Amino acid sequence: MIPSLRQGLLQSTVQDKEYFLKKAEREREKGNFDKALLFYKKAKEIGSSYRIDLGTAHTLRVKGDFEGALKAYDKISKKYKNKIILADALLGKALSLKGLSMAEEAIKFLKKAEKIYEEQQDELGLAYLYWAYCVVFRVSGNFKEAMEYGERALAIFNYFEDKKGILYSSCALGGLSRVLGNLEDSLNYYKKANELAKILKDKFGVAYSFCGLGNYYRMKGKFTRAMEFFKRAEEVYGEIGDIVSFSYTLWSMGILMTLKGHYFKAEEYFEKSLSNFEKTKDRRGIVYSLMGLIQTNFLEGKSLMGEKKKCMEILKKYKLPWEELLFKILISKIDGRMKNFDKELSFFGSSYRFEKFPLNLP
């Protein structure tokens, strides 16, 4: 082949790969995960790179294929020698394990990634790591540490004016603030997140923050306003094909229907969220859905045995201390016991007290 022709073909091939890669990254940034995977696949057919491999793994994770993501991150760890790439893969692996409700295992990988980011003096890498610590510690029930890491992450992202980091740190802190009883803080965090998500045209961030705002109004007893936000979140999640965070919105809508006394509709939402959580193997989400069904079944005078047994099995196998406490409180109230859980609630840093503890908390 004529050298100039060969060079031209190679250059064209490289350009094609870069074109598909950039398309994939743009779609992932917007929250269009199925389209992103399609473009990553087209790029990889032309030639592999760490950006394609990491992008594919990240997209699998946010879509809820946590086990597929773990395998992808493992391959990356073995394939590339660059330390930052390794740290990014370790971080992704930790977040995948968090999705499977395996927080203790996740923390081990975060510590390994942290050591690399510190060695490489990668401040933004550390900020994303701190955000990851925040969301993982929330699952493990270490709310105080979760808040500290979330605030550290947000401070660094603000310093670097990293809007994407500010967006997701604000979402994480908004959820934690709600659980701990700081509802006005939760509102402010989610408002900020929603504003940034719209600027960035990040559909996932828009939907996530809509759900957070809905939960604020749900906790304030403003059910019509809450449902407006949940429906807006549902619409956007439908556009991007998300079943991970969308399932928590379905759960929230189920709780809202329970509070309004629409038990049949509530059960529909809980059954749908349960089905999704079982697909992604999010045991924490499964427990929430089962507790929702336990509550509606009790209010309708139905049997609770199946759901109670499933909850107990999951809580025994996976370390979910906060969810275990919520389950104990729920069963205690259903059984009409007078046990006070104030001490247990304060252990987590919650400002809620058992006497007025809302069953619709998470």
C-alpha positions in Angstrom: 0.0 0.0 0.0 1.2 3.5 -0.8 2.6 5.0 2.5 0.6 8.2 2.2 -2.6 6.2 1.7 -1.9 3.9 4.7 -1.2 7.0 6.8 -4.5 8.5 5.6 -6.5 5.4 6.5 -4.9 5.2 9.9 -5.6 8.8 10.6 -9.2 8.3 9.5 -9.6 5.3 11.8 -8.2 7.3 14.8 -10.6 10.1 14.0 -13.6 7.7 13.9 -12.7 6.2 17.2 -12.3 9.7 18.8 -15.6 10.7 17.3 -17.5 7.8 18.8 -15.7 8.1 22.1 -16.6 11.8 22.4 -20.2 11.0 21.5 -20.2 8.3 24.2 -18.8 10.6 26.8 -21.3 13.4 26.0 -24.2 11.0 26.2 -23.0 9.6 29.5 -22.6 13.1 30.9 -26.2 13.9 29.9 -27.4 10.7 31.6 -28.3 8.9 28.3 -26.7 5.6 29.4 -27.9 3.3 26.7 -26.8 5.6 23.9 -23.4 6.0 25.7 -22.9 2.2 25.8 -23.7 2.0 22.1 -21.1 4.6 21.2 -18.5 3.1 23.5 -19.0 -0.2 21.7 -18.6 1.4 18.3 -15.4 3.1 19.5 -14.0 -0.1 20.9 -14.6 -1.9 17.6 -12.1 0.4 16.1 -9.6 0.2 18.9 -9.4 0.1 22.7 -8.2 2.7 25.1 -8.5 3.4 28.9 -11.1 6.1 28.3 -13.3 3.6 26.4 -12.8 0.9 29.0 -13.4 3.2 32.0 -16.3 4.9 30.4 -18.0 1.6 29.7 -17.4 0.4 33.2 -18.8 3.6 34.7 -21.9 3.5 32.5 -22.6 -0.1 33.4 -22.4 0.9 37.1 -24.8 3.8 36.8 -27.2 1.7 34.8 -27.3 -0.8 37.7 -25.2 -3.6 36.2 -23.0 -3.6 39.3 -21.6 -7.1 38.7 -20.9 -6.4 35.1 -19.1 -3.1 36.2 -17.0 -5.0 38.8 -15.7 -7.4 36.1 -15.0 -4.4 33.8 -13.0 -2.6 36.5 -11.1 -5.8 37.3 -10.0 -6.0 33.7 -8.9 -2.4 33.7 -6.9 -2.9 36.9 -5.0 -5.7 35.2 -4.7 -4.1 31.8 -3.3 -0.7 32.6 -0.2 0.3 34.7 -1.0 4.0 35.0 -1.6 4.7 38.7 -4.4 7.2 38.2 -6.3 4.8 35.9 -5.9 2.2 38.6 -7.2 4.6 41.3 -10.2 5.4 39.1 -10.9 1.7 38.6 -10.7 1.1 42.4 -13.0 4.0 43.0 -15.5 2.6 40.5 -15.2 -0.8 42.0 -16.0 0.6 45.4 -19.1 2.4 44.1 -20.3 -0.9 42.4 -19.9 -2.7 45.7 -21.9 0.1 47.4 -24.6 -0.6 44.9 -24.7 -4.2 46.0 -24.9 -3.0 49.7 -21.4 -4.3 50.4 -20.1 -1.1 52.1 -17.3 -2.7 54.2 -15.8 -4.2 51.1 -16.2 -0.9 49.2 -14.3 1.0 51.9 -11.3 -1.3 51.4 -11.0 -0.3 47.8 -11.5 3.4 48.6 -8.6 3.3 50.9 -6.4 1.8 48.2 -7.5 4.5 45.8 -7.0 7.2 48.4 -3.3 6.2 48.8 -2.7 6.5 45.1 -4.5 9.9 44.7 -2.5 11.2 47.6 0.8 9.9 46.2 -0.1 11.5 42.8 -1.2 14.8 44.5 -4.5 14.6 42.5 -6.7 17.0 44.4 -9.8 16.6 42.2 -9.3 12.8 42.3 -9.3 13.1 46.1 -12.5 15.2 46.0 -14.3 12.5 44.0 -12.9 10.0 46.4 -14.3 12.0 49.4 -17.7 12.1 47.7 -17.5 8.3 47.2 -16.7 7.9 50.9 -19.7 10.0 51.7 -22.2 7.8 49.8 -20.6 4.6 51.0 -20.5 5.6 54.6 -24.2 6.5 54.3 -25.0 2.9 53.3 -22.8 1.6 56.2 -24.7 3.8 58.6 -21.7 6.0 59.6 -23.6 9.3 59.0 -21.2 11.6 60.9 -18.3 10.4 58.7 -20.5 10.6 55.6 -21.3 14.3 56.3 -17.6 15.1 57.0 -16.4 13.6 53.7 -19.3 15.1 51.8 -18.5 18.6 53.1 -14.8 18.1 52.3 -15.6 17.0 48.8 -17.9 20.0 48.3 -15.3 22.4 49.6 -12.7 21.2 47.1 -15.2 21.2 44.2 -16.2 24.7 45.1 -12.5 25.8 45.1 -11.9 24.3 41.6 -15.4 25.4 40.4 -16.1 21.9 39.3 -19.8 22.1 38.7 -20.3 18.3 38.2 -18.6 17.6 41.6 -20.7 20.4 43.3 -23.9 18.8 41.8 -23.3 15.3 43.1 -21.9 16.4 46.5 -24.9 18.6 47.0 -27.2 15.6 46.2 -25.3 13.4 48.7 -25.5 16.0 51.4 -29.1 16.7 50.7 -30.0 13.0 51.3 -28.0 12.8 54.5 -29.5 16.1 55.8 -33.0 14.7 55.3 -32.2 11.5 57.1 -30.6 13.4 60.0 -33.6 15.7 60.4 -32.1 18.8 58.9 -34.8 19.4 56.3 -34.1 23.0 55.4 -30.4 22.1 54.7 -31.7 19.2 52.6 -33.9 21.6 50.6 -31.0 24.0 50.0 -28.6 21.3 48.8 -31.2 19.9 46.4 -32.1 23.3 45.0 -28.4 24.0 44.3 -28.0 20.5 42.7 -31.1 21.0 40.5 -29.9 24.4 39.3 -26.5 23.0 38.3 -28.0 19.9 36.7 -30.1 22.1 34.4 -27.1 24.3 33.5 -25.0 21.2 32.7 -28.0 19.5 30.9 -27.4 16.5 33.1 -30.7 14.6 33.0 -29.6 12.2 35.7 -28.8 15.0 38.0 -32.0 16.8 37.2 -34.0 13.6 38.0 -32.1 12.9 41.2 -32.5 16.4 42.5 -36.2 16.4 41.6 -36.6 13.2 43.7 -34.7 14.9 46.6 -37.0 17.9 46.4 -40.0 15.6 46.4 -38.8 13.9 49.5 -38.4 17.3 51.2 -42.0 18.2 50.6 -43.1 14.6 51.5 -41.4 15.0 54.9 -43.1 18.5 55.3 -46.5 16.9 54.6 -47.0 18.8 51.3 -48.1 15.8 49.4 -49.4 17.4 46.2 -46.1 19.4 45.8 -44.1 16.3 46.5 -45.9 14.2 43.9 -45.3 17.0 41.3 -41.5 16.6 41.8 -41.7 12.8 41.9 -43.6 12.7 38.6 -41.0 15.1 37.0 -38.3 12.8 38.2 -40.1 9.7 36.9 -40.4 11.4 33.5 -36.7 12.1 33.2 -35.6 8.7 34.5 -37.9 7.2 31.8 -36.1 9.2 29.2 -32.6 7.9 30.2 -33.7 4.4 31.0 -32.4 4.5 34.6 -33.7 1.8 37.0 -31.2 2.4 39.9 -32.1 5.8 41.3 -35.5 5.7 39.6 -36.4 2.8 42.0 -35.9 5.0 45.0 -38.3 7.5 43.5 -40.8 4.7 43.0 -40.3 3.8 46.7 -40.8 7.4 47.7 -44.1 7.6 45.6 -45.2 4.4 47.4 -44.6 6.0 50.8 -46.5 9.1 49.6 -49.5 7.0 48.6 -49.4 5.2 51.9 -49.5 8.5 53.8 -52.5 9.5 51.7 -54.3 6.2 52.4 -54.1 4.9 48.8 -52.7 1.5 49.8 -53.4 -0.3 46.6 -51.5 2.3 44.6 -48.7 2.3 47.2 -48.3 -1.5 46.7 -48.0 -1.0 43.0 -45.1 1.4 43.5 -43.4 -0.9 46.1 -43.8 -4.0 43.9 -42.2 -2.1 41.0 -39.3 -0.8 43.0 -38.8 -4.2 44.6 -38.6 -5.8 41.1 -36.0 -3.2 40.0 -33.9 -3.6 43.1 -33.9 -7.3 42.7 -32.6 -6.9 39.1 -29.7 -4.7 40.3 -29.2 -6.7 43.5 -29.4 -3.6 45.6 -30.2 -5.2 49.0 -30.7 -1.9 50.7 -33.4 -0.9 48.2 -35.0 -4.4 48.6 -35.3 -3.8 52.3 -36.9 -0.4 51.8 -39.4 -1.8 49.4 -40.3 -4.7 51.7 -40.7 -2.4 54.6 -43.1 -0.3 52.5 -45.1 -3.5 51.7 -45.1 -4.5 55.4 -46.5 -1.1 56.3 -49.3 -1.2 53.7 -50.1 -4.9 54.4 -50.5 -4.0 58.1 -52.8 -1.1 57.4 -54.9 -3.3 55.2 -55.0 -6.2 57.7 -52.9 -8.6 55.6 -50.2 -11.1 56.5 -46.7 -9.7 57.0 -44.8 -12.9 57.4 -43.3 -13.2 53.9 -41.9 -9.7 53.8 -40.7 -9.7 57.4 -38.8 -13.0 56.8 -37.1 -11.6 53.6 -36.1 -8.4 55.4 -34.6 -10.3 58.3 -32.7 -12.6 56.0 -31.1 -9.6 54.2 -30.4 -7.7 57.3 -28.7 -10.7 58.9 -26.5 -11.3 55.8 -25.6 -7.6 55.0 -24.4 -5.0 57.4 -27.0 -2.3 57.1 -27.3 -0.9 60.7 -29.6 2.1 59.9 -32.0 0.0 57.9 -32.0 -2.6 60.6 -33.0 0.1 63.1 -35.7 1.3 60.8 -37.0 -2.3 60.6 -37.0 -2.7 64.4 -38.9 0.6 64.8 -41.4 -0.4 62.2 -42.1 -3.8 63.7 -42.2 -2.2 67.2 -44.9 0.3 66.2 -46.9 -2.4 64.3 -46.7 -4.7 67.3 -47.8 -1.9 69.6 -44.8 -2.1 71.8 -43.7 0.8 74.0 -39.9 0.4 73.5 -38.1 3.7 73.1 -35.4 4.0 70.4 -34.2 7.5 71.2 -30.7 6.2 72.2 -30.3 4.2 69.0 -31.5 7.2 66.9 -29.0 9.6 68.6 -26.2 7.1 68.0 -26.6 7.8 64.3 -26.8 11.5 64.9 -30.5 11.8 64.0 -32.4 14.7 65.5 -35.6 12.6 65.3 -37.1 11.2 68.4 -39.0 7.9 68.6 -42.2 9.4 69.9 -42.6 11.4 66.7 -40.5 9.2 64.5 -41.9 9.1 60.9 -42.2 5.6 59.4 -41.7 7.3 56.1 -38.2 8.6 56.9 -35.6 7.4 54.5 
